[in-house]
Each structure stands twice: as structure tokens, then as C-alpha cells.
């Protein structure tokens, strides 16, 4: 991997992002030797190492077949940061298929670390932000 960066909703590299903010994880990869297939996997982990979310381009049906030596690829992963307040890390892997067990080209724990802060949401507890719709009615019996 040549470069890994997290961009905030303004398109700026960010170490701190807001709960629910639309962000982009950018991963730039260069191919240095002949391979049959290239898959990017990633996961976002909390400060205890628990996976909050993870997937790879095998599961999203975006496998790069027979990439040319010297070619570069830019993976852009856009998502809302619907995480609880805290510190998170990104783990990345370049592999050949749905798992890292057959060909693991590169693996990075703590490829990127970022913090989530609550700027404009109601106070909540937990590792996931989920906007509730709470209604209250007087019960007549």
C-alpha cells in the first residue's frame, strides 16, 4: 500500500471526525509483481481491537483480475462514521480472494488511527450511533 488516508466531509485528511459524519477512506495500491487477482480487505476496530465493521472487494464483487505490474489503484470507501465516541483503527489487507489464507500480499494492523467525537448528536452510550425515533403518548388505559 502506497498511501492510506481518512478524509472528513470537507475532503480534508482528518484525525478527528464527528459521529455520523460522511467520510472517505482512501487506499492507494501499487502492483510490484505479477499476480492473478487483487482484493482489498479492511476492518475498523475499536480501541479494544473489536471489529466494528469489515469487508473486502471479493465480497463486494470488485476483484481486480490480472493487474499489470506497475499499475496503481485508488480504492475509495465512503461511509457514515456511525460509531460511538472513542478511538478507532483501520486494518487493511491485500489478498487474492475472500480470505488471507491463500495469498496475503500485505497486511497492516493500525494502518490508520482516528478519533470520533460527538459534536451535534444527543448524548448516547455504546459503540454505534443510531438515530432513534422516540414517540411518547399519554396512555388512556
N, C-alpha and C positions, 0 to 999 in steps of 0.2 A: 504494500500500500504506500502510495506516494504522499497522500495527504488525507487527513480526516478533520472535519470542522463542523461545528454546530452553528447554524445561523438562526438568529431570532426573527421575529415577524417583520422587522425592518430590513432583513437581508444582511445583517451585520454579525460577524463572529461574536459569540456570547458564551460567557461562563455562567451567567445568571439569567434564568428565564422565568417568566410568570406562569403560575398554574393555569393550564388551559391554553397557553399561547401557541399559535401556529409556528412550528419550527421546521427546519430542514437539516437533516444530517447528510453531509456531502462526503463521499469517499471517492478518491481518485486512485486508480489502479493502473499499473503498467505491467505488460506481459514481457517477461525476460527469456522465456524458453518455450518450445512447442508443447502445447497441451491440447487435449481433446475437448475439454469443457471447462468453463469458469463460472463459479457460483459464489456470490457474496452472501454471507450469513451475518447476522448481528443480533445482539440482545442488549436490552437496557436493564441494568441491575441496580438495586438499592444499595445502601451503604453496608448492608449485611451480606451482600452477594446473592440475594434472591432475585431471580429473573422476574422482572415486571412485564416484559414483552420481548419476544424474539421470533424471527422467521428468517427465511433465506430465499434467494431468487429461484431456487429449484421449486419451492412450494408456490411461488407466485408465477411460475411458468415463464421465467425470463432468463433461461440458461443461455450463456454465450457459447456457441459451438465453434471449435477450431479457431480461436482468436489468433491473429497474426502476431508474430514476435515483434516487439517494438510498439505495438498499438497501446493506446491508453483509453480507459473507460471512466466515465464520470457517473457514479451512482448517486442519485438524489432521492432521499427518503423523506417525504413530507408527512408530518403528523401533528396533531394537537398534543401538547405536553400535559395530558390529563393525569398528572402524578401529584402525590401529596408533597408537602413541603419537605425538603431534605436534599441530600447529596446522592447523585447517581453516576454510574459509569457506563460506558459503551464498550462492549466486547465485540470484536469483528473476526471473521474468518473467511479466507479464500480457499475454496474446496472444489471438488469436481462434480459433486452430486448432492443429494439430500442430507448427507452426513459427512463428518470429517474423518471417518474411519478408512476410506479407500485412498484418498489423496488429499492431504492437508498442506496446501501451498504456503499459507501464512495464517497465524493465529495471534491475536492481540487481546489480552486482558487489559483493562484500563486504557484502551486506545484513546479515550477521551473522558474527562470528568466534568460534570456540570451540576449546578445547584438550581433547585426550584424554590421560588419564593411566592408567597401569597400577597398579591398587590391589590386585587379588586374582587375577590370572592368572599362569600360568607365564611366564617371560621368553620373548619371541619377537621375530623381526625381520620387517619388512615393513609394508605399508600396510593389511593386512587381518588381523583376528583370526578364526581358525577353530579351534575346539576339536578337536584331533586325538584319536583313539583309537589308541594305540600298544600293540601286544601284542608280547611277547618270549617265545620258546620256545627251549629248547635243541634244536639240530638234531642228530639222531642219525645222519644220513648215509644 
